[in-house]
Amino acid sequence: MSNIHEATVILHDGMHFEGFTGAGTEEAFTVQLDAGESAGGQGKGSNPSKLILVALAGCMGMDVISILRKKRQDIRGLKVHTRAERANEHPMVYTHIWVTVIVTGKQVEAAAVERAIELSMTKYCPTANLLKSVVPIETDYQIIEA
């Protein structure tokens, strides 16, 4: 696996871009990006800043489910919800992020969930580790018995 990642965006019209990851590889995917109408966009895709939250949720979700499966927890579902506060002035960066991991399963151990989140935040998730260097991230979790 290469240590170089690539992404490209191409303008379609207005503020609507199509983004491409991993061009020419098995990891090639596209994503639609656009601004809201108030910023000159047409709402044809996600706001790029919000994709940062999706990346964080996805990265942590993959870590947490992998760790819980290795711990032989009986997981029936996993949801990672992110919420962030933005500065009011440009560059309007995120100033605080909250992550809630919602685990559904049978007799899931709280300690296993806590450890999985901790490992994701401190060791495995590059998105979390990059973001937490510039913005506070708080985590919590819920366990729903299935």
Z-matrix of the N, CA and C atoms (Angstrom, degrees):
N
C 1 1.453
C 2 1.526 1 108.50
N 3 1.307 2 116.07 1 131.68
C 4 1.455 3 121.94 2 -179.33
C 5 1.526 4 111.26 3 -75.50
N 6 1.325 5 115.93 4 148.90
C 7 1.459 6 120.92 5 175.90
C 8 1.524 7 111.97 6 -87.89
N 9 1.313 8 116.69 7 0.12
C 10 1.454 9 121.42 8 178.60
C 11 1.524 10 108.83 9 -101.55
N 12 1.321 11 116.55 10 124.29
C 13 1.463 12 121.71 11 174.69
C 14 1.514 13 107.99 12 -109.76
N 15 1.331 14 116.27 13 146.82
C 16 1.450 15 120.51 14 -178.88
C 17 1.514 16 111.07 15 -130.68
N 18 1.308 17 115.86 16 148.40
C 19 1.455 18 122.92 17 172.88
C 20 1.519 19 107.71 18 -147.46
N 21 1.319 20 115.63 19 148.23
C 22 1.459 21 122.00 20 179.80
C 23 1.520 22 108.08 21 -137.54
N 24 1.318 23 117.22 22 142.68
C 25 1.455 24 121.18 23 171.36
C 26 1.518 25 109.09 24 -122.06
N 27 1.340 26 115.39 25 144.94
C 28 1.457 27 122.30 26 179.43
C 29 1.524 28 108.01 27 -127.12
N 30 1.317 29 116.71 28 128.37
C 31 1.451 30 122.47 29 178.38
C 32 1.520 31 110.16 30 -70.11
N 33 1.345 32 115.87 31 130.74
C 34 1.468 33 120.26 32 174.02
C 35 1.517 34 110.06 33 -99.32
N 36 1.323 35 117.05 34 -56.55
C 37 1.469 36 121.04 35 175.60
C 38 1.518 37 107.71 36 -166.38
N 39 1.341 38 116.28 37 158.48
C 40 1.457 39 120.53 38 -179.88
C 41 1.520 40 111.56 39 53.35
N 42 1.325 41 116.21 40 -116.57
C 43 1.469 42 122.82 41 176.56
C 44 1.528 43 110.81 42 -113.17
N 45 1.336 44 116.84 43 12.35
C 46 1.468 45 122.49 44 -177.27
C 47 1.526 46 110.54 45 -85.75
N 48 1.333 47 114.54 46 118.01
C 49 1.459 48 122.18 47 176.90
C 50 1.520 49 108.90 48 -117.53
N 51 1.315 50 115.97 49 152.87
C 52 1.460 51 121.11 50 169.19
C 53 1.523 52 106.23 51 -111.74
N 54 1.328 53 115.87 52 126.93
C 55 1.453 54 120.95 53 -178.78
C 56 1.514 55 110.89 54 -103.82
N 57 1.321 56 116.03 55 145.57
C 58 1.455 57 122.66 56 -179.22
C 59 1.527 58 108.97 57 -128.65
N 60 1.313 59 116.37 58 134.27
C 61 1.465 60 120.76 59 174.44
C 62 1.517 61 109.08 60 -113.48
N 63 1.304 62 116.58 61 149.85
C 64 1.459 63 122.04 62 172.81
C 65 1.509 64 115.20 63 53.75
N 66 1.318 65 117.84 64 43.85
C 67 1.465 66 121.40 65 -178.05
C 68 1.523 67 111.76 66 -50.93
N 69 1.327 68 115.59 67 130.72
C 70 1.454 69 121.24 68 176.63
C 71 1.516 70 114.62 69 77.99
N 72 1.332 71 117.72 70 11.15
C 73 1.458 72 120.45 71 179.04
C 74 1.522 73 109.52 72 -122.13
N 75 1.308 74 115.48 73 173.27
C 76 1.465 75 119.77 74 177.06
C 77 1.526 76 111.47 75 -69.87
N 78 1.331 77 117.64 76 -11.35
C 79 1.458 78 122.24 77 179.50
C 80 1.530 79 111.88 78 -100.53
N 81 1.330 80 117.56 79 24.79
C 82 1.458 81 121.46 80 -178.93
C 83 1.526 82 110.39 81 -81.74
N 84 1.328 83 115.57 82 124.52
C 85 1.463 84 121.74 83 178.33
C 86 1.518 85 109.00 84 -140.62
N 87 1.331 86 115.10 85 159.66
C 88 1.456 87 119.53 86 177.12
C 89 1.526 88 109.85 87 -118.94
N 90 1.316 89 114.84 88 154.64
C 91 1.456 90 122.01 89 177.34
C 92 1.527 91 108.05 90 -143.85
N 93 1.307 92 115.95 91 141.93
C 94 1.456 93 121.58 92 178.63
C 95 1.524 94 109.00 93 -93.19
N 96 1.317 95 117.01 94 132.15
C 97 1.459 96 123.52 95 179.72
C 98 1.522 97 108.69 96 -123.38
N 99 1.320 98 115.62 97 139.02
C 100 1.454 99 119.30 98 176.88
C 101 1.520 100 108.39 99 -161.44
N 102 1.300 101 114.81 100 161.54
C 103 1.461 102 121.45 101 173.83
C 104 1.525 103 107.83 102 -95.59
N 105 1.315 104 115.74 103 163.24
C 106 1.455 105 120.40 104 173.55
C 107 1.515 106 110.21 105 -71.73
N 108 1.317 107 115.99 106 166.50
C 109 1.466 108 120.55 107 -178.00
C 110 1.521 109 112.68 108 -58.83
N 111 1.331 110 117.42 109 -33.96
C 112 1.471 111 120.26 110 -179.27
C 113 1.528 112 112.30 111 -66.21
N 114 1.329 113 116.96 112 -18.74
C 115 1.466 114 121.35 113 179.59
C 116 1.525 115 111.81 114 -108.90
N 117 1.330 116 117.02 115 17.19
C 118 1.456 117 120.32 116 177.60
C 119 1.506 118 115.10 117 90.71
N 120 1.312 119 116.79 118 6.31
C 121 1.457 120 120.48 119 179.56
C 122 1.515 121 112.64 120 -96.40
N 123 1.318 122 114.51 121 -177.32
C 124 1.458 123 120.99 122 -178.81
C 125 1.533 124 111.79 123 -122.42
N 126 1.334 125 116.96 124 5.29
C 127 1.455 126 120.12 125 -179.91
C 128 1.513 127 114.02 126 66.66
N 129 1.337 128 117.58 127 32.00
C 130 1.470 129 121.80 128 -178.81
C 131 1.523 130 112.76 129 -87.00
N 132 1.322 131 116.95 130 0.73
C 133 1.461 132 119.99 131 -179.28
C 134 1.504 133 110.26 132 -167.03
N 135 1.311 134 115.28 133 -177.24
C 136 1.454 135 121.10 134 -178.68
C 137 1.522 136 111.42 135 -77.11
N 138 1.312 137 114.62 136 150.16
C 139 1.458 138 121.34 137 169.59
C 140 1.532 139 106.83 138 -68.22
N 141 1.320 140 119.62 139 131.09
C 142 1.462 141 121.17 140 -177.50
C 143 1.532 142 114.36 141 -55.20
N 144 1.328 143 117.65 142 -37.60
C 145 1.466 144 119.35 143 -179.83
C 146 1.522 145 111.84 144 -63.22
N 147 1.318 146 116.66 145 -36.37
C 148 1.462 147 119.59 146 179.23
C 149 1.526 148 111.81 147 -67.74
N 150 1.333 149 116.55 148 -26.10
C 151 1.465 150 119.03 149 177.02
C 152 1.526 151 111.65 150 -67.18
N 153 1.327 152 116.86 151 -23.49
C 154 1.464 153 119.90 152 174.10
C 155 1.524 154 109.27 153 -61.90
N 156 1.328 155 116.96 154 -40.79
C 157 1.464 156 120.96 155 178.97
C 158 1.523 157 111.31 156 -68.48
N 159 1.334 158 116.40 157 -37.23
C 160 1.468 159 120.32 158 176.19
C 161 1.526 160 109.55 159 -64.44
N 162 1.329 161 117.07 160 -42.41
C 163 1.462 162 121.01 161 179.24
C 164 1.528 163 110.80 162 -61.76
N 165 1.314 164 116.81 163 -43.05
C 166 1.467 165 120.78 164 178.26
C 167 1.520 166 110.52 165 -62.72
N 168 1.331 167 117.30 166 -47.75
C 169 1.462 168 120.98 167 -179.85
C 170 1.521 169 111.45 168 -62.41
N 171 1.316 170 116.89 169 -42.76
C 172 1.461 171 120.36 170 -179.64
C 173 1.513 172 112.57 171 -66.83
N 174 1.323 173 116.28 172 -43.88
C 175 1.464 174 121.35 173 -179.98
C 176 1.531 175 110.57 174 -61.64
N 177 1.325 176 115.85 175 -49.29
C 178 1.459 177 119.51 176 179.95
C 179 1.527 178 111.32 177 -66.41
N 180 1.331 179 116.83 178 -38.78
C 181 1.457 180 120.16 179 178.83
C 182 1.521 181 112.16 180 -60.16
N 183 1.327 182 116.66 181 -43.56
C 184 1.468 183 120.44 182 178.86
C 185 1.523 184 111.29 183 -64.18
N 186 1.331 185 116.02 184 -41.03
C 187 1.473 186 119.12 185 177.04
C 188 1.518 187 111.43 186 -63.46
N 189 1.317 188 116.09 187 -51.36
C 190 1.462 189 120.87 188 -174.23
C 191 1.523 190 110.87 189 -61.46
N 192 1.340 191 118.22 190 -46.03
C 193 1.466 192 119.36 191 -178.75
C 194 1.523 193 110.78 192 -65.60
N 195 1.324 194 117.03 193 -38.77
C 196 1.461 195 120.24 194 178.74
C 197 1.530 196 111.03 195 -62.53
N 198 1.314 197 116.60 196 -45.91
C 199 1.466 198 121.30 197 -179.05
C 200 1.527 199 110.58 198 -65.92
N 201 1.325 200 117.24 199 -43.70
C 202 1.468 201 119.94 200 -179.68
C 203 1.527 202 111.50 201 -65.49
N 204 1.302 203 117.64 202 -36.07
C 205 1.475 204 120.01 203 176.07
C 206 1.524 205 110.63 204 -65.58
N 207 1.329 206 117.11 205 -41.04
C 208 1.465 207 120.26 206 177.24
C 209 1.520 208 111.46 207 -63.86
N 210 1.338 209 116.53 208 -30.46
C 211 1.467 210 121.24 209 177.77
C 212 1.530 211 111.07 210 -84.13
N 213 1.327 212 116.21 211 6.40
C 214 1.464 213 123.51 212 177.06
C 215 1.529 214 113.31 213 58.47
N 216 1.331 215 114.75 214 37.83
C 217 1.460 216 120.10 215 174.57
C 218 1.529 217 108.05 216 -82.38
N 219 1.310 218 117.17 217 141.81
C 220 1.459 219 122.96 218 -177.94
C 221 1.530 220 109.04 219 -86.01
N 222 1.338 221 115.67 220 84.25
C 223 1.462 222 122.36 221 -175.10
C 224 1.520 223 109.28 222 -94.36
N 225 1.334 224 115.49 223 128.94
C 226 1.465 225 121.49 224 178.53
C 227 1.526 226 111.30 225 -106.52
N 228 1.329 227 117.11 226 -18.35
C 229 1.457 228 120.35 227 179.62
C 230 1.525 229 110.28 228 -168.50
N 231 1.322 230 115.48 229 154.45
C 232 1.459 231 120.97 230 179.14
C 233 1.522 232 108.36 231 -144.96
N 234 1.315 233 115.60 232 132.80
C 235 1.457 234 121.63 233 177.21
C 236 1.523 235 107.01 234 -133.53
N 237 1.319 236 116.69 235 135.44
C 238 1.464 237 121.54 236 176.18
C 239 1.526 238 107.20 237 -120.31
N 240 1.315 239 115.24 238 118.63
C 241 1.462 240 121.88 239 -178.79
C 242 1.529 241 108.32 240 -108.29
N 243 1.320 242 116.58 241 128.21
C 244 1.463 243 120.91 242 176.54
C 245 1.519 244 108.75 243 -114.97
N 246 1.312 245 114.38 244 148.22
C 247 1.463 246 122.18 245 178.43
C 248 1.521 247 106.06 246 -143.82
N 249 1.321 248 116.88 247 139.26
C 250 1.464 249 119.41 248 -177.26
C 251 1.514 250 111.08 249 -140.54
N 252 1.318 251 114.34 250 148.46
C 253 1.456 252 121.92 251 173.96
C 254 1.524 253 107.29 252 -101.85
N 255 1.334 254 116.13 253 137.96
C 256 1.468 255 121.31 254 179.99
C 257 1.517 256 109.98 255 -112.50
N 258 1.317 257 114.83 256 150.23
C 259 1.462 258 121.03 257 173.44
C 260 1.531 259 108.66 258 -65.27
N 261 1.324 260 116.31 259 150.81
C 262 1.468 261 121.01 260 -178.92
C 263 1.524 262 112.89 261 -81.04
N 264 1.336 263 116.69 262 -19.05
C 265 1.456 264 120.08 263 -177.50
C 266 1.525 265 110.38 264 -115.01
N 267 1.315 266 115.27 265 154.28
C 268 1.469 267 120.76 266 -179.40
C 269 1.514 268 110.98 267 -60.42
N 270 1.308 269 117.91 268 137.13
C 271 1.460 270 127.15 269 16.62
C 272 1.533 271 114.57 270 -88.79
N 273 1.306 272 119.62 271 15.08
C 274 1.467 273 124.84 272 175.42
C 275 1.531 274 112.91 273 51.89
N 276 1.309 275 114.94 274 47.10
C 277 1.465 276 120.78 275 179.38
C 278 1.524 277 110.05 276 -71.98
N 279 1.312 278 115.57 277 161.81
C 280 1.458 279 119.83 278 173.15
C 281 1.525 280 108.10 279 -70.46
N 282 1.319 281 115.78 280 134.69
C 283 1.460 282 120.62 281 -179.37
C 284 1.524 283 112.21 282 -108.29
N 285 1.308 284 117.39 283 -14.34
C 286 1.461 285 121.80 284 177.56
C 287 1.524 286 107.71 285 -162.50
N 288 1.329 287 116.20 286 138.25
C 289 1.461 288 121.26 287 178.83
C 290 1.517 289 108.62 288 -127.48
N 291 1.327 290 115.01 289 137.66
C 292 1.462 291 121.74 290 174.85
C 293 1.523 292 108.35 291 -118.64
N 294 1.328 293 115.77 292 136.22
C 295 1.464 294 121.97 293 179.27
C 296 1.518 295 108.05 294 -123.78
N 297 1.332 296 116.80 295 127.49
C 298 1.458 297 121.72 296 174.50
C 299 1.518 298 108.29 297 -118.59
N 300 1.320 299 115.98 298 123.34
C 301 1.459 300 122.76 299 177.33
C 302 1.520 301 107.12 300 -100.35
N 303 1.327 302 116.83 301 122.75
C 304 1.463 303 122.30 302 -179.50
C 305 1.521 304 107.82 303 -112.88
N 306 1.323 305 114.95 304 114.44
C 307 1.455 306 121.97 305 -176.08
C 308 1.522 307 108.57 306 -109.19
N 309 1.324 308 116.70 307 129.27
C 310 1.455 309 121.98 308 174.72
C 311 1.520 310 107.44 309 -112.67
N 312 1.327 311 116.75 310 131.61
C 313 1.452 312 119.82 311 179.91
C 314 1.513 313 112.29 312 -179.12
N 315 1.315 314 114.50 313 -172.24
C 316 1.464 315 120.73 314 -179.91
C 317 1.522 316 109.18 315 -107.49
N 318 1.318 317 115.48 316 119.66
C 319 1.460 318 123.47 317 177.16
C 320 1.538 319 112.27 318 51.16
N 321 1.320 320 114.82 319 45.69
C 322 1.459 321 120.57 320 178.83
C 323 1.529 322 108.21 321 -72.18
N 324 1.310 323 115.89 322 132.16
C 325 1.466 324 121.11 323 -178.09
C 326 1.534 325 110.46 324 -82.00
N 327 1.322 326 115.32 325 126.79
C 328 1.462 327 120.65 326 178.96
C 329 1.524 328 111.28 327 -57.85
N 330 1.325 329 116.75 328 -40.55
C 331 1.472 330 120.38 329 -179.18
C 332 1.525 331 110.97 330 -61.83
N 333 1.331 332 117.21 331 -35.48
C 334 1.460 333 120.66 332 179.30
C 335 1.533 334 110.39 333 -67.88
N 336 1.332 335 116.72 334 -40.20
C 337 1.465 336 120.68 335 178.78
C 338 1.525 337 109.98 336 -66.70
N 339 1.320 338 116.72 337 -45.65
C 340 1.463 339 120.80 338 178.89
C 341 1.519 340 111.25 339 -58.21
N 342 1.319 341 116.97 340 -44.01
C 343 1.467 342 121.10 341 -178.93
C 344 1.527 343 111.22 342 -67.75
N 345 1.323 344 116.87 343 -38.97
C 346 1.465 345 120.46 344 178.98
C 347 1.528 346 110.55 345 -62.65
N 348 1.328 347 116.70 346 -42.70
C 349 1.465 348 120.62 347 178.37
C 350 1.529 349 109.90 348 -65.66
N 351 1.314 350 116.61 349 -43.99
C 352 1.463 351 120.44 350 179.22
C 353 1.528 352 111.27 351 -59.42
N 354 1.324 353 117.31 352 -45.85
C 355 1.465 354 120.54 353 179.83
C 356 1.529 355 111.42 354 -63.99
N 357 1.317 356 116.69 355 -38.63
C 358 1.458 357 119.80 356 177.70
C 359 1.525 358 110.22 357 -62.46
N 360 1.323 359 115.75 358 -46.73
C 361 1.474 360 121.02 359 -176.69
C 362 1.526 361 113.63 360 -70.46
N 363 1.313 362 117.88 361 -29.06
C 364 1.463 363 119.79 362 -173.85
C 365 1.526 364 114.35 363 -106.04
N 366 1.336 365 116.75 364 -22.35
C 367 1.467 366 117.78 365 -172.07
C 368 1.524 367 114.73 366 -128.43
N 369 1.322 368 117.48 367 -46.91
C 370 1.459 369 119.16 368 -165.92
C 371 1.521 370 117.18 369 -98.00
N 372 1.303 371 119.01 370 -36.92
C 373 1.468 372 120.27 371 -172.65
C 374 1.530 373 111.33 372 -86.26
N 375 1.332 374 117.55 373 107.79
C 376 1.465 375 119.11 374 -179.91
C 377 1.524 376 112.38 375 -64.84
N 378 1.320 377 117.71 376 -31.74
C 379 1.459 378 120.25 377 179.79
C 380 1.524 379 110.45 378 -65.17
N 381 1.331 380 116.65 379 -47.37
C 382 1.473 381 120.70 380 178.75
C 383 1.519 382 110.67 381 -62.58
N 384 1.308 383 116.78 382 -42.92
C 385 1.460 384 119.90 383 -177.48
C 386 1.520 385 112.32 384 -68.40
N 387 1.307 386 117.63 385 -33.25
C 388 1.459 387 120.78 386 175.23
C 389 1.531 388 110.39 387 -69.50
N 390 1.321 389 115.77 388 -49.15
C 391 1.461 390 119.88 389 -177.23
C 392 1.522 391 112.81 390 -64.84
N 393 1.327 392 117.78 391 -42.52
C 394 1.462 393 119.46 392 -175.62
C 395 1.523 394 112.82 393 -67.26
N 396 1.331 395 116.17 394 -12.48
C 397 1.462 396 118.77 395 175.68
C 398 1.527 397 111.54 396 -74.97
N 399 1.340 398 117.22 397 -15.44
C 400 1.466 399 120.17 398 -178.55
C 401 1.524 400 114.36 399 -127.55
N 402 1.321 401 118.14 400 -12.56
C 403 1.465 402 120.88 401 -178.39
C 404 1.529 403 109.20 402 -145.80
N 405 1.333 404 117.78 403 138.63
C 406 1.463 405 119.07 404 177.86
C 407 1.529 406 110.83 405 -66.53
N 408 1.333 407 114.88 406 137.48
C 409 1.463 408 121.34 407 176.56
C 410 1.523 409 107.62 408 -123.59
N 411 1.314 410 115.96 409 123.57
C 412 1.460 411 121.31 410 175.60
C 413 1.518 412 108.46 411 -106.57
N 414 1.323 413 116.59 412 139.84
C 415 1.459 414 120.88 413 178.98
C 416 1.527 415 110.09 414 -121.68
N 417 1.306 416 114.58 415 150.55
C 418 1.452 417 121.47 416 168.74
C 419 1.525 418 107.27 417 -151.39
N 420 1.319 419 116.32 418 177.85
C 421 1.452 420 119.38 419 -177.97
C 422 1.529 421 110.49 420 -150.94
N 423 1.315 422 113.45 421 162.56
C 424 1.461 423 122.57 422 172.97
C 425 1.525 424 107.16 423 -133.58
N 426 1.307 425 115.50 424 143.91
C 427 1.461 426 120.58 425 174.01
C 428 1.510 427 107.06 426 -117.74
N 429 1.329 428 115.48 427 125.89
C 430 1.457 429 121.74 428 178.60
C 431 1.520 430 107.69 429 -111.57
N 432 1.309 431 116.16 430 122.03
C 433 1.472 432 121.23 431 179.59
C 434 1.515 433 109.31 432 -73.46
N 435 1.324 434 116.12 433 127.73
C 436 1.487 435 120.87 434 -179.49
C 437 1.512 436 109.50 435 -101.68
